[in-house]
C-alpha cells in the first residue's frame, strides 16, 4: 500500500486511533489488514502493559516484517522447486 | 518474534528510538528486520511529512502486514502446485 495520492481512501480504526489509508488496495483488504494489525498490537500489549501506542506499533511492524522476510525465503525456495520440477518433466 | 521473557535480548534503533526485542531470533536477523522497519518509516515520512512517529509506525505495520498476507496467499498456491506436480510424477 502506498500513502501518496492514489485512487482509494479508506479510514480504519487501529488501537483506538483512526488512520486514512490511501492506495490501490480494495477497501475490504485494507480493513482486514488493519484488523490484523490492531489484533497484533493488543496481543503484544497483553504481555507488555507498560508499552505505549508508538512502541506497540513499532514492535508490530518488526513482527510483521520478520514474518514477511521469513515467508519470502520460503517462497523463493518453493519457486526454485517448481522450476526444477518443471524441468524434470 | 515474541516480546515475553525469552532467551535473546537485542537493542535496536528504529526511527530515533531504542527498542529492546526479546525472542529466540538471531541478533543479526533482529537488526536486519529493524533496519527494514526504520527504512520503511522514513520512506513513508518522505511523502507524508505531517505524520508523527506513532502514525508512521502504524502505517509501516499495515504495509508489512499487507505484504505478508499477499505473500502467504502466493505461498499457499505454490505449495498446492508442488503437491500437484509431485502427484503427477
Backbone of each chain as nested JSON, in Angstrom:
{
  "chains": [
    {"id": "A", "residues": [
      {"number": 1, "name": "UNK", "atoms": {"N": [0.831, -1.211, 0.0], "CA": [0.0, 0.0, 0.0], "C": [0.86, 1.253, 0.0]}},
      {"number": 2, "name": "UNK", "atoms": {"N": [0.436, 2.224, -0.759], "CA": [1.192, 3.472, -0.813], "C": [0.418, 4.517, -0.015]}},
      {"number": 3, "name": "UNK", "atoms": {"N": [1.101, 5.574, 0.39], "CA": [0.43, 6.597, 1.17], "C": [0.454, 7.938, 0.442]}},
      {"number": 4, "name": "UNK", "atoms": {"N": [0.652, 7.883, -0.88], "CA": [0.618, 9.104, -1.673], "C": [-0.778, 9.255, -2.264]}},
      {"number": 5, "name": "UNK", "atoms": {"N": [-0.974, 10.225, -3.137], "CA": [-2.305, 10.446, -3.691], "C": [-2.687, 9.395, -4.725]}},
      {"number": 6, "name": "UNK", "atoms": {"N": [-3.366, 8.376, -4.286], "CA": [-3.814, 7.32, -5.18], "C": [-5.331, 7.248, -5.16]}},
      {"number": 7, "name": "UNK", "atoms": {"N": [-5.861, 6.284, -5.875], "CA": [-7.313, 6.2, -6.003], "C": [-8.141, 6.028, -4.726]}},
      {"number": 8, "name": "UNK", "atoms": {"N": [-7.991, 4.849, -4.075], "CA": [-8.886, 4.608, -2.94], "C": [-8.427, 5.308, -1.66]}},
      {"number": 9, "name": "UNK", "atoms": {"N": [-9.353, 5.431, -0.729], "CA": [-9.11, 6.142, 0.523], "C": [-10.009, 5.478, 1.559]}},
      {"number": 10, "name": "UNK", "atoms": {"N": [-9.408, 4.758, 2.468], "CA": [-10.199, 4.014, 3.451], "C": [-9.793, 4.453, 4.853]}},
      {"number": 11, "name": "UNK", "atoms": {"N": [-10.778, 4.731, 5.7], "CA": [-10.462, 5.089, 7.087], "C": [-10.688, 3.876, 7.977]}},
      {"number": 12, "name": "UNK", "atoms": {"N": [-9.659, 3.531, 8.734], "CA": [-9.741, 2.361, 9.608], "C": [-9.413, 2.759, 11.043]}},
      {"number": 13, "name": "UNK", "atoms": {"N": [-9.825, 1.904, 11.963], "CA": [-9.574, 2.137, 13.372], "C": [-8.542, 1.111, 13.858]}},
      {"number": 14, "name": "UNK", "atoms": {"N": [-7.401, 1.588, 14.307], "CA": [-6.372, 0.68, 14.82], "C": [-5.959, 1.147, 16.21]}},
      {"number": 15, "name": "UNK", "atoms": {"N": [-6.183, 0.307, 17.184], "CA": [-5.8, 0.59, 18.566], "C": [-6.287, 1.981, 19.009]}},
      {"number": 16, "name": "UNK", "atoms": {"N": [-7.58, 2.192, 18.788], "CA": [-8.277, 3.416, 19.239], "C": [-7.865, 4.71, 18.533]}},
      {"number": 17, "name": "UNK", "atoms": {"N": [-7.236, 4.581, 17.371], "CA": [-6.916, 5.774, 16.587], "C": [-7.4, 5.546, 15.16]}},
      {"number": 18, "name": "UNK", "atoms": {"N": [-7.789, 6.63, 14.503], "CA": [-8.217, 6.497, 13.108], "C": [-7.066, 6.813, 12.148]}},
      {"number": 19, "name": "UNK", "atoms": {"N": [-6.995, 6.008, 11.085], "CA": [-5.964, 6.209, 10.059], "C": [-6.613, 6.169, 8.682]}},
      {"number": 20, "name": "UNK", "atoms": {"N": [-6.21, 7.088, 7.822], "CA": [-6.716, 7.057, 6.456], "C": [-5.648, 6.437, 5.574]}},
      {"number": 21, "name": "UNK", "atoms": {"N": [-6.012, 5.309, 4.977], "CA": [-5.067, 4.578, 4.136], "C": [-5.407, 4.864, 2.679]}},
      {"number": 22, "name": "UNK", "atoms": {"N": [-4.449, 5.429, 1.972], "CA": [-4.655, 5.69, 0.539], "C": [-3.87, 4.679, -0.285]}},
      {"number": 23, "name": "UNK", "atoms": {"N": [-4.434, 4.243, -1.37], "CA": [-3.713, 3.283, -2.204], "C": [-4.616, 2.663, -3.231]}},
      {"number": 24, "name": "UNK", "atoms": {"N": [-4.112, 1.607, -3.841], "CA": [-4.903, 0.934, -4.87], "C": [-5.571, -0.329, -4.347]}},
      {"number": 25, "name": "UNK", "atoms": {"N": [-5.421, -0.583, -3.051], "CA": [-5.996, -1.798, -2.487], "C": [-7.512, -1.704, -2.383]}},
      {"number": 26, "name": "UNK", "atoms": {"N": [-8.139, -2.863, -2.459], "CA": [-9.56, -2.994, -2.218], "C": [-9.864, -2.617, -0.758]}},
      {"number": 27, "name": "UNK", "atoms": {"N": [-10.963, -1.902, -0.538], "CA": [-11.304, -1.432, 0.811], "C": [-11.406, -2.577, 1.82]}},
      {"number": 28, "name": "UNK", "atoms": {"N": [-11.948, -3.715, 1.394], "CA": [-12.078, -4.85, 2.318], "C": [-10.727, -5.406, 2.733]}},
      {"number": 29, "name": "UNK", "atoms": {"N": [-9.787, -5.427, 1.779], "CA": [-8.424, -5.882, 2.076], "C": [-7.779, -4.943, 3.098]}},
      {"number": 30, "name": "UNK", "atoms": {"N": [-7.963, -3.631, 2.901], "CA": [-7.394, -2.644, 3.829], "C": [-7.967, -2.86, 5.232]}},
      {"number": 31, "name": "UNK", "atoms": {"N": [-9.289, -3.097, 5.319], "CA": [-9.93, -3.306, 6.634], "C": [-9.444, -4.588, 7.297]}},
      {"number": 32, "name": "UNK", "atoms": {"N": [-9.249, -5.621, 6.477], "CA": [-8.759, -6.902, 7.008], "C": [-7.351, -6.726, 7.588]}},
      {"number": 33, "name": "UNK", "atoms": {"N": [-6.489, -6.084, 6.802], "CA": [-5.099, -5.857, 7.24], "C": [-5.089, -5.033, 8.532]}},
      {"number": 34, "name": "UNK", "atoms": {"N": [-5.911, -3.982, 8.565], "CA": [-5.989, -3.121, 9.754], "C": [-6.426, -3.926, 10.978]}},
      {"number": 35, "name": "UNK", "atoms": {"N": [-7.37, -4.853, 10.792], "CA": [-7.845, -5.652, 11.926], "C": [-6.739, -6.578, 12.444]}},
      {"number": 36, "name": "UNK", "atoms": {"N": [-5.903, -7.076, 11.548], "CA": [-4.767, -7.91, 11.966], "C": [-3.748, -7.089, 12.757]}},
      {"number": 37, "name": "UNK", "atoms": {"N": [-3.485, -5.87, 12.278], "CA": [-2.519, -5.001, 12.976], "C": [-3.057, -4.649, 14.366]}},
      {"number": 38, "name": "UNK", "atoms": {"N": [-4.335, -4.307, 14.423], "CA": [-4.979, -3.985, 15.696], "C": [-4.857, -5.161, 16.666]}},
      {"number": 39, "name": "UNK", "atoms": {"N": [-5.14, -6.375, 16.168], "CA": [-5.086, -7.573, 16.996], "C": [-3.675, -7.831, 17.516]}},
      {"number": 40, "name": "UNK", "atoms": {"N": [-2.698, -7.682, 16.604], "CA": [-1.305, -7.922, 16.983], "C": [-0.853, -6.916, 18.051]}},
      {"number": 41, "name": "UNK", "atoms": {"N": [-1.261, -5.632, 17.896], "CA": [-0.877, -4.631, 18.902], "C": [-1.467, -4.987, 20.267]}},
      {"number": 42, "name": "UNK", "atoms": {"N": [-2.72, -5.453, 20.29], "CA": [-3.365, -5.835, 21.56], "C": [-2.711, -7.08, 22.158]}},
      {"number": 43, "name": "UNK", "atoms": {"N": [-2.279, -7.985, 21.274], "CA": [-1.613, -9.212, 21.715], "C": [-0.281, -8.862, 22.404]}},
      {"number": 44, "name": "UNK", "atoms": {"N": [0.485, -7.975, 21.761], "CA": [1.78, -7.577, 22.352], "C": [1.533, -6.822, 23.665]}},
      {"number": 45, "name": "UNK", "atoms": {"N": [0.498, -5.951, 23.673], "CA": [0.18, -5.194, 24.896], "C": [-0.151, -6.117, 26.059]}},
      {"number": 46, "name": "UNK", "atoms": {"N": [-0.866, -7.225, 25.759], "CA": [-1.325, -8.117, 26.828], "C": [-0.176, -8.703, 27.656]}},
      {"number": 47, "name": "UNK", "atoms": {"N": [1.016, -8.798, 27.046], "CA": [2.152, -9.305, 27.831], "C": [3.176, -8.205, 28.126]}},
      {"number": 48, "name": "UNK", "atoms": {"N": [2.876, -6.97, 27.669], "CA": [3.801, -5.84, 27.889], "C": [2.976, -4.584, 28.168]}},
      {"number": 49, "name": "UNK", "atoms": {"N": [2.319, -4.55, 29.295], "CA": [1.36, -3.478, 29.568], "C": [1.982, -2.106, 29.802]}},
      {"number": 50, "name": "UNK", "atoms": {"N": [3.3, -2.063, 29.868], "CA": [3.989, -0.79, 30.077], "C": [4.289, -0.08, 28.759]}},
      {"number": 51, "name": "UNK", "atoms": {"N": [3.997, -0.746, 27.617], "CA": [4.318, -0.13, 26.315], "C": [3.251, 0.861, 25.865]}},
      {"number": 52, "name": "UNK", "atoms": {"N": [3.689, 1.972, 25.247], "CA": [2.713, 2.928, 24.701], "C": [2.395, 2.586, 23.235]}},
      {"number": 53, "name": "UNK", "atoms": {"N": [1.483, 3.351, 22.651], "CA": [0.999, 3.03, 21.295], "C": [2.12, 3.031, 20.255]}},
      {"number": 54, "name": "UNK", "atoms": {"N": [3.02, 4.017, 20.341], "CA": [4.131, 4.068, 19.386], "C": [4.981, 2.807, 19.484]}},
      {"number": 55, "name": "UNK", "atoms": {"N": [5.319, 2.425, 20.696], "CA": [6.149, 1.232, 20.892], "C": [5.434, -0.028, 20.404]}},
      {"number": 56, "name": "UNK", "atoms": {"N": [4.154, -0.141, 20.716], "CA": [3.384, -1.308, 20.265], "C": [3.345, -1.37, 18.742]}},
      {"number": 57, "name": "UNK", "atoms": {"N": [3.174, -0.196, 18.112], "CA": [3.103, -0.153, 16.647], "C": [4.442, -0.548, 16.029]}},
      {"number": 58, "name": "UNK", "atoms": {"N": [5.548, -0.039, 16.592], "CA": [6.872, -0.373, 16.056], "C": [7.14, -1.873, 16.227]}},
      {"number": 59, "name": "UNK", "atoms": {"N": [6.805, -2.434, 17.397], "CA": [7.037, -3.861, 17.62], "C": [6.148, -4.713, 16.707]}},
      {"number": 60, "name": "UNK", "atoms": {"N": [4.941, -4.221, 16.431], "CA": [4.059, -4.928, 15.49], "C": [4.65, -4.889, 14.082]}},
      {"number": 61, "name": "UNK", "atoms": {"N": [5.213, -3.741, 13.718], "CA": [5.861, -3.618, 12.404], "C": [7.061, -4.572, 12.321]}},
      {"number": 62, "name": "UNK", "atoms": {"N": [7.851, -4.632, 13.389], "CA": [9.021, -5.52, 13.427], "C": [8.568, -6.974, 13.283]}},
      {"number": 63, "name": "UNK", "atoms": {"N": [7.521, -7.321, 14.0], "CA": [6.968, -8.669, 13.964], "C": [6.494, -9.055, 12.563]}},
      {"number": 64, "name": "UNK", "atoms": {"N": [5.715, -8.159, 11.945], "CA": [5.171, -8.442, 10.605], "C": [6.279, -8.497, 9.56]}},
      {"number": 65, "name": "UNK", "atoms": {"N": [7.258, -7.586, 9.705], "CA": [8.374, -7.554, 8.756], "C": [9.184, -8.847, 8.868]}},
      {"number": 66, "name": "UNK", "atoms": {"N": [9.374, -9.332, 10.086], "CA": [10.094, -10.582, 10.31], "C": [9.347, -11.756, 9.654]}},
      {"number": 67, "name": "UNK", "atoms": {"N": [8.032, -11.816, 9.892], "CA": [7.218, -12.874, 9.281], "C": [7.304, -12.797, 7.758]}},
      {"number": 68, "name": "UNK", "atoms": {"N": [7.249, -11.567, 7.235], "CA": [7.315, -11.362, 5.786], "C": [8.635, -11.868, 5.211]}},
      {"number": 69, "name": "UNK", "atoms": {"N": [9.74, -11.489, 5.838], "CA": [11.056, -11.879, 5.322], "C": [11.262, -13.389, 5.357]}},
      {"number": 70, "name": "UNK", "atoms": {"N": [10.761, -14.034, 6.403], "CA": [10.89, -15.49, 6.506], "C": [10.076, -16.182, 5.422]}},
      {"number": 71, "name": "UNK", "atoms": {"N": [8.868, -15.649, 5.215], "CA": [7.993, -16.231, 4.206], "C": [8.586, -16.021, 2.812]}},
      {"number": 72, "name": "UNK", "atoms": {"N": [9.262, -14.896, 2.632], "CA": [9.874, -14.594, 1.338], "C": [10.958, -15.622, 1.009]}},
      {"number": 73, "name": "UNK", "atoms": {"N": [11.732, -15.979, 2.014], "CA": [12.765, -17.02, 1.835], "C": [12.133, -18.338, 1.408]}},
      {"number": 74, "name": "UNK", "atoms": {"N": [11.072, -18.718, 2.14], "CA": [10.363, -19.97, 1.856], "C": [9.792, -19.926, 0.438]}},
      {"number": 75, "name": "UNK", "atoms": {"N": [9.265, -18.756, 0.091], "CA": [8.681, -18.537, -1.228], "C": [9.699, -18.727, -2.349]}},
      {"number": 76, "name": "UNK", "atoms": {"N": [10.889, -18.183, -2.142], "CA": [11.964, -18.304, -3.127], "C": [12.326, -19.77, -3.33]}},
      {"number": 77, "name": "UNK", "atoms": {"N": [12.407, -20.508, -2.221], "CA": [12.728, -21.934, -2.299], "C": [11.626, -22.706, -3.041]}},
      {"number": 78, "name": "UNK", "atoms": {"N": [10.379, -22.371, -2.753], "CA": [9.256, -23.041, -3.421], "C": [9.276, -22.777, -4.93]}},
      {"number": 79, "name": "UNK", "atoms": {"N": [9.575, -21.543, -5.297], "CA": [9.632, -21.185, -6.72], "C": [10.728, -21.964, -7.439]}},
      {"number": 80, "name": "UNK", "atoms": {"N": [11.884, -22.08, -6.757], "CA": [13.003, -22.847, -7.332], "C": [12.591, -24.307, -7.504]}},
      {"number": 81, "name": "UNK", "atoms": {"N": [11.854, -24.821, -6.529], "CA": [11.419, -26.216, -6.561], "C": [10.453, -26.451, -7.723]}},
      {"number": 82, "name": "UNK", "atoms": {"N": [9.517, -25.537, -7.904], "CA": [8.557, -25.654, -9.012], "C": [9.306, -25.627, -10.345]}},
      {"number": 83, "name": "UNK", "atoms": {"N": [10.276, -24.728, -10.453], "CA": [11.063, -24.596, -11.682], "C": [11.806, -25.909, -11.977]}},
      {"number": 84, "name": "UNK", "atoms": {"N": [12.428, -26.458, -10.948], "CA": [13.181, -27.699, -11.089], "C": [12.258, -28.84, -11.488]}},
      {"number": 85, "name": "UNK", "atoms": {"N": [11.104, -28.918, -10.856], "CA": [10.14, -29.994, -11.16], "C": [9.63, -29.879, -12.595]}},
      {"number": 86, "name": "UNK", "atoms": {"N": [9.473, -28.641, -13.063], "CA": [9.02, -28.434, -14.442], "C": [10.08, -28.902, -15.43]}},
      {"number": 87, "name": "UNK", "atoms": {"N": [11.323, -28.626, -15.101], "CA": [12.442, -29.032, -15.966], "C": [12.603, -30.559, -16.008]}},
      {"number": 88, "name": "UNK", "atoms": {"N": [12.295, -31.197, -14.884], "CA": [12.444, -32.653, -14.785], "C": [11.361, -33.419, -15.551]}},
      {"number": 89, "name": "UNK", "atoms": {"N": [10.276, -32.718, -15.833], "CA": [9.131, -33.394, -16.511], "C": [9.486, -33.932, -17.881]}}
    ]},
    {"id": "B", "residues": [
      {"number": 1, "name": "UNK", "atoms": {"N": [8.647, -13.038, 16.189], "CA": [9.329, -12.655, 17.426], "C": [8.329, -12.442, 18.544]}},
      {"number": 2, "name": "UNK", "atoms": {"N": [8.67, -12.899, 19.711], "CA": [7.781, -12.728, 20.861], "C": [8.354, -11.621, 21.734]}},
      {"number": 3, "name": "UNK", "atoms": {"N": [7.533, -11.034, 22.568], "CA": [8.012, -9.968, 23.413], "C": [7.901, -10.331, 24.892]}},
      {"number": 4, "name": "UNK", "atoms": {"N": [7.802, -11.644, 25.156], "CA": [7.767, -12.105, 26.541], "C": [9.183, -12.475, 26.967]}},
      {"number": 5, "name": "UNK", "atoms": {"N": [9.32, -13.049, 28.127], "CA": [10.672, -13.384, 28.609], "C": [11.249, -14.591, 27.893]}},
      {"number": 6, "name": "UNK", "atoms": {"N": [12.039, -14.354, 26.883], "CA": [12.666, -15.437, 26.142], "C": [14.178, -15.262, 26.21]}},
      {"number": 7, "name": "UNK", "atoms": {"N": [14.897, -16.119, 25.507], "CA": [16.344, -16.117, 25.623], "C": [17.08, -14.847, 25.184]}},
      {"number": 8, "name": "UNK", "atoms": {"N": [17.034, -14.522, 23.873], "CA": [17.852, -13.395, 23.425], "C": [17.215, -12.035, 23.722]}},
      {"number": 9, "name": "UNK", "atoms": {"N": [18.029, -11.022, 23.682], "CA": [17.609, -9.669, 24.035], "C": [18.484, -8.734, 23.202]}},
      {"number": 10, "name": "UNK", "atoms": {"N": [17.884, -8.083, 22.211], "CA": [18.665, -7.232, 21.318], "C": [18.091, -5.817, 21.338]}},
      {"number": 11, "name": "UNK", "atoms": {"N": [18.973, -4.831, 21.478], "CA": [18.503, -3.445, 21.448], "C": [18.786, -2.853, 20.078]}},
      {"number": 12, "name": "UNK", "atoms": {"N": [17.733, -2.323, 19.456], "CA": [17.881, -1.757, 18.112], "C": [17.392, -0.315, 18.097]}},
      {"number": 13, "name": "UNK", "atoms": {"N": [17.811, 0.405, 17.065], "CA": [17.417, 1.794, 16.906], "C": [16.466, 1.893, 15.713]}},
      {"number": 14, "name": "UNK", "atoms": {"N": [15.255, 2.308, 15.954], "CA": [14.293, 2.462, 14.855], "C": [13.704, 3.871, 14.916]}},
      {"number": 15, "name": "UNK", "atoms": {"N": [13.943, 4.621, 13.884], "CA": [13.41, 5.988, 13.78], "C": [13.71, 6.806, 15.047]}},
      {"number": 16, "name": "UNK", "atoms": {"N": [14.975, 6.809, 15.401], "CA": [15.489, 7.603, 16.519], "C": [15.013, 7.193, 17.918]}},
      {"number": 17, "name": "UNK", "atoms": {"N": [14.493, 5.979, 18.038], "CA": [14.118, 5.47, 19.357], "C": [14.736, 4.096, 19.543]}},
      {"number": 18, "name": "UNK", "atoms": {"N": [15.051, 3.76, 20.781], "CA": [15.606, 2.439, 21.058], "C": [14.52, 1.468, 21.502]}},
      {"number": 19, "name": "UNK", "atoms": {"N": [14.616, 0.236, 20.995], "CA": [13.661, -0.811, 21.363], "C": [14.432, -2.07, 21.737]}},
      {"number": 20, "name": "UNK", "atoms": {"N": [14.005, -2.717, 22.809], "CA": [14.618, -3.985, 23.181], "C": [13.712, -5.11, 22.719]}},
      {"number": 21, "name": "UNK", "atoms": {"N": [14.242, -5.914, 21.813], "CA": [13.466, -7.011, 21.242], "C": [13.898, -8.305, 21.92]}},
      {"number": 22, "name": "UNK", "atoms": {"N": [12.955, -8.955, 22.561], "CA": [13.256, -10.236, 23.197], "C": [12.652, -11.371, 22.382]}},
      {"number": 23, "name": "UNK", "atoms": {"N": [13.363, -12.449, 22.259], "CA": [12.827, -13.575, 21.5], "C": [13.881, -14.613, 21.239]}},
      {"number": 24, "name": "UNK", "atoms": {"N": [13.559, -15.522, 20.338], "CA": [14.513, -16.588, 20.029], "C": [15.273, -16.326, 18.74]}},
      {"number": 25, "name": "UNK", "atoms": {"N": [15.05, -15.16, 18.147], "CA": [15.707, -14.862, 16.881], "C": [17.181, -14.563, 17.065]}},
      {"number": 26, "name": "UNK", "atoms": {"N": [17.94, -14.832, 16.016], "CA": [19.344, -14.479, 15.952], "C": [19.473, -12.947, 15.975]}},
      {"number": 27, "name": "UNK", "atoms": {"N": [20.459, -12.428, 16.702], "CA": [20.621, -10.979, 16.838], "C": [20.759, -10.27, 15.489]}},
      {"number": 28, "name": "UNK", "atoms": {"N": [21.468, -10.904, 14.542], "CA": [21.645, -10.279, 13.225], "C": [20.328, -10.181, 12.464]}},
      {"number": 29, "name": "UNK", "atoms": {"N": [19.488, -11.21, 12.626], "CA": [18.175, -11.199, 11.985], "C": [17.33, -10.047, 12.567]}},
      {"number": 30, "name": "UNK", "atoms": {"N": [17.392, -9.888, 13.887], "CA": [16.63, -8.813, 14.546], "C": [17.1, -7.456, 14.031]}},
      {"number": 31, "name": "UNK", "atoms": {"N": [18.415, -7.285, 13.909], "CA": [18.96, -6.0, 13.442], "C": [18.567, -5.723, 11.987]}},
      {"number": 32, "name": "UNK", "atoms": {"N": [18.571, -6.782, 11.175], "CA": [18.182, -6.641, 9.771], "C": [16.717, -6.209, 9.665]}},
      {"number": 33, "name": "UNK", "atoms": {"N": [15.857, -6.903, 10.406], "CA": [14.426, -6.581, 10.39], "C": [14.209, -5.133, 10.853]}},
      {"number": 34, "name": "UNK", "atoms": {"N": [14.901, -4.75, 11.929], "CA": [14.781, -3.386, 12.46], "C": [15.194, -2.348, 11.418]}},
      {"number": 35, "name": "UNK", "atoms": {"N": [16.251, -2.659, 10.664], "CA": [16.71, -1.697, 9.644], "C": [15.681, -1.558, 8.528]}},
      {"number": 36, "name": "UNK", "atoms": {"N": [14.973, -2.646, 8.194], "CA": [13.918, -2.562, 7.183], "C": [12.743, -1.713, 7.684]}},
      {"number": 37, "name": "UNK", "atoms": {"N": [12.392, -1.9, 8.959], "CA": [11.279, -1.123, 9.532], "C": [11.648, 0.361, 9.56]}},
      {"number": 38, "name": "UNK", "atoms": {"N": [12.873, 0.64, 9.992], "CA": [13.365, 2.024, 10.029], "C": [13.295, 2.657, 8.642]}},
      {"number": 39, "name": "UNK", "atoms": {"N": [13.755, 1.892, 7.636], "CA": [13.766, 2.401, 6.253], "C": [12.347, 2.666, 5.75]}},
      {"number": 40, "name": "UNK", "atoms": {"N": [11.436, 1.73, 6.068], "CA": [10.051, 1.881, 5.623], "C": [9.394, 3.11, 6.269]}},
      {"number": 41, "name": "UNK", "atoms": {"N": [9.676, 3.341, 7.548], "CA": [9.108, 4.511, 8.233], "C": [9.606, 5.804, 7.597]}},
      {"number": 42, "name": "UNK", "atoms": {"N": [10.898, 5.83, 7.249], "CA": [11.462, 7.03, 6.617], "C": [10.91, 7.233, 5.217]}},
      {"number": 43, "name": "UNK", "atoms": {"N": [10.658, 6.121, 4.535], "CA": [10.093, 6.161, 3.176], "C": [8.677, 6.76, 3.225]}},
      {"number": 44, "name": "UNK", "atoms": {"N": [7.869, 6.289, 4.177], "CA": [6.503, 6.815, 4.3], "C": [6.549, 8.288, 4.713]}},
      {"number": 45, "name": "UNK", "atoms": {"N": [7.472, 8.621, 5.63], "CA": [7.608, 10.021, 6.077], "C": [7.953, 10.949, 4.911]}},
      {"number": 46, "name": "UNK", "atoms": {"N": [8.804, 10.467, 4.002], "CA": [9.272, 11.324, 2.896], "C": [8.132, 11.842, 2.023]}},
      {"number": 47, "name": "UNK", "atoms": {"N": [7.004, 11.1, 1.97], "CA": [5.865, 11.601, 1.189], "C": [4.707, 12.048, 2.094]}},
      {"number": 48, "name": "UNK", "atoms": {"N": [4.911, 11.947, 3.416], "CA": [3.847, 12.339, 4.366], "C": [4.493, 13.01, 5.568]}},
      {"number": 49, "name": "UNK", "atoms": {"N": [5.042, 14.199, 5.35], "CA": [5.853, 14.824, 6.399], "C": [5.061, 15.329, 7.603]}},
      {"number": 50, "name": "UNK", "atoms": {"N": [3.747, 15.241, 7.506], "CA": [2.903, 15.696, 8.617], "C": [2.632, 14.571, 9.629]}},
      {"number": 51, "name": "UNK", "atoms": {"N": [3.094, 13.35, 9.304], "CA": [2.818, 12.215, 10.204], "C": [3.798, 12.146, 11.366]}},
      {"number": 52, "name": "UNK", "atoms": {"N": [3.285, 11.786, 12.555], "CA": [4.181, 11.616, 13.699], "C": [4.66, 10.155, 13.78]}},
      {"number": 53, "name": "UNK", "atoms": {"N": [5.543, 9.882, 14.744], "CA": [6.165, 8.551, 14.837], "C": [5.131, 7.436, 15.012]}},
      {"number": 54, "name": "UNK", "atoms": {"N": [4.127, 7.661, 15.872], "CA": [3.101, 6.632, 16.077], "C": [2.394, 6.317, 14.76]}},
      {"number": 55, "name": "UNK", "atoms": {"N": [1.987, 7.357, 14.038], "CA": [1.283, 7.151, 12.766], "C": [2.169, 6.441, 11.753]}},
      {"number": 56, "name": "UNK", "atoms": {"N": [3.433, 6.859, 11.681], "CA": [4.373, 6.217, 10.751], "C": [4.551, 4.737, 11.098]}},
      {"number": 57, "name": "UNK", "atoms": {"N": [4.633, 4.45, 12.398], "CA": [4.823, 3.064, 12.835], "C": [3.592, 2.223, 12.496]}},
      {"number": 58, "name": "UNK", "atoms": {"N": [2.397, 2.77, 12.73], "CA": [1.176, 2.017, 12.427], "C": [1.072, 1.783, 10.915]}},
      {"number": 59, "name": "UNK", "atoms": {"N": [1.357, 2.8, 10.114], "CA": [1.273, 2.629, 8.663], "C": [2.328, 1.638, 8.161]}},
      {"number": 60, "name": "UNK", "atoms": {"N": [3.484, 1.629, 8.794], "CA": [4.518, 0.653, 8.44], "C": [4.054, -0.764, 8.792]}},
      {"number": 61, "name": "UNK", "atoms": {"N": [3.4, -0.89, 9.951], "CA": [2.862, -2.194, 10.35], "C": [1.792, -2.653, 9.351]}},
      {"number": 62, "name": "UNK", "atoms": {"N": [0.923, -1.736, 8.942], "CA": [-0.131, -2.048, 7.965], "C": [0.499, -2.503, 6.647]}},
      {"number": 63, "name": "UNK", "atoms": {"N": [1.507, -1.776, 6.23], "CA": [2.215, -2.08, 4.993], "C": [2.845, -3.474, 5.026]}},
      {"number": 64, "name": "UNK", "atoms": {"N": [3.57, -3.757, 6.117], "CA": [4.254, -5.05, 6.237], "C": [3.253, -6.194, 6.357]}},
      {"number": 65, "name": "UNK", "atoms": {"N": [2.176, -5.952, 7.11], "CA": [1.147, -6.989, 7.27], "C": [0.494, -7.283, 5.914]}},
      {"number": 66, "name": "UNK", "atoms": {"N": [0.25, -6.25, 5.139], "CA": [-0.347, -6.421, 3.805], "C": [0.578, -7.251, 2.91]}},
      {"number": 67, "name": "UNK", "atoms": {"N": [1.858, -6.894, 2.908], "CA": [2.849, -7.647, 2.115], "C": [2.89, -9.104, 2.574]}},
      {"number": 68, "name": "UNK", "atoms": {"N": [2.841, -9.3, 3.894], "CA": [2.885, -10.654, 4.451], "C": [1.683, -11.474, 3.995]}},
      {"number": 69, "name": "UNK", "atoms": {"N": [0.481, -10.908, 4.116], "CA": [-0.732, -11.654, 3.762], "C": [-0.765, -12.006, 2.275]}},
      {"number": 70, "name": "UNK", "atoms": {"N": [-0.292, -11.093, 1.443], "CA": [-0.265, -11.361, -0.003], "C": [0.703, -12.488, -0.334]}},
      {"number": 71, "name": "UNK", "atoms": {"N": [1.853, -12.438, 0.321], "CA": [2.866, -13.45, 0.085], "C": [2.373, -14.806, 0.598]}},
      {"number": 72, "name": "UNK", "atoms": {"N": [1.606, -14.775, 1.676], "CA": [1.071, -16.004, 2.261], "C": [0.115, -16.686, 1.267]}},
      {"number": 73, "name": "UNK", "atoms": {"N": [-0.677, -15.881, 0.609], "CA": [-1.596, -16.407, -0.423], "C": [-0.803, -17.057, -1.546]}},
      {"number": 74, "name": "UNK", "atoms": {"N": [0.208, -16.345, -2.038], "CA": [1.058, -16.844, -3.124], "C": [1.739, -18.146, -2.692]}},
      {"number": 75, "name": "UNK", "atoms": {"N": [2.177, -18.15, -1.432], "CA": [2.853, -19.312, -0.861], "C": [1.946, -20.549, -0.829]}},
      {"number": 76, "name": "UNK", "atoms": {"N": [0.703, -20.334, -0.437], "CA": [-0.277, -21.429, -0.387], "C": [-0.483, -22.003, -1.789]}},
      {"number": 77, "name": "UNK", "atoms": {"N": [-0.598, -21.125, -2.783], "CA": [-0.772, -21.575, -4.163], "C": [0.446, -22.367, -4.642]}},
      {"number": 78, "name": "UNK", "atoms": {"N": [1.641, -21.878, -4.302], "CA": [2.877, -22.57, -4.692], "C": [2.949, -23.956, -4.072]}},
      {"number": 79, "name": "UNK", "atoms": {"N": [2.557, -24.061, -2.806], "CA": [2.58, -25.356, -2.113], "C": [1.615, -26.336, -2.776]}},
      {"number": 80, "name": "UNK", "atoms": {"N": [0.44, -25.833, -3.135], "CA": [-0.553, -26.674, -3.826], "C": [0.007, -27.157, -5.152]}},
      {"number": 81, "name": "UNK", "atoms": {"N": [0.697, -26.248, -5.834], "CA": [1.272, -26.574, -7.136], "C": [2.332, -27.659, -7.014]}},
      {"number": 82, "name": "UNK", "atoms": {"N": [3.211, -27.521, -6.017], "CA": [4.26, -28.525, -5.785], "C": [3.612, -29.877, -5.49]}},
      {"number": 83, "name": "UNK", "atoms": {"N": [2.569, -29.87, -4.667], "CA": [1.867, -31.108, -4.285], "C": [1.273, -31.776, -5.54]}},
      {"number": 84, "name": "UNK", "atoms": {"N": [0.648, -30.964, -6.375], "CA": [0.024, -31.482, -7.603], "C": [1.077, -32.069, -8.538]}},
      {"number": 85, "name": "UNK", "atoms": {"N": [2.184, -31.336, -8.675], "CA": [3.266, -31.791, -9.554], "C": [3.875, -33.098, -9.054]}},
      {"number": 86, "name": "UNK", "atoms": {"N": [3.964, -33.258, -7.746], "CA": [4.502, -34.493, -7.171], "C": [3.559, -35.656, -7.455]}},
      {"number": 87, "name": "UNK", "atoms": {"N": [2.259, -35.386, -7.372], "CA": [1.266, -36.431, -7.624], "C": [1.256, -36.857, -9.095]}},
      {"number": 88, "name": "UNK", "atoms": {"N": [1.541, -35.884, -9.952], "CA": [1.524, -36.144, -11.399], "C": [2.726, -36.963, -11.869]}},
      {"number": 89, "name": "UNK", "atoms": {"N": [3.773, -36.964, -11.063], "CA": [5.026, -37.648, -11.437], "C": [4.834, -39.138, -11.665]}}
    ]}
  ]
}
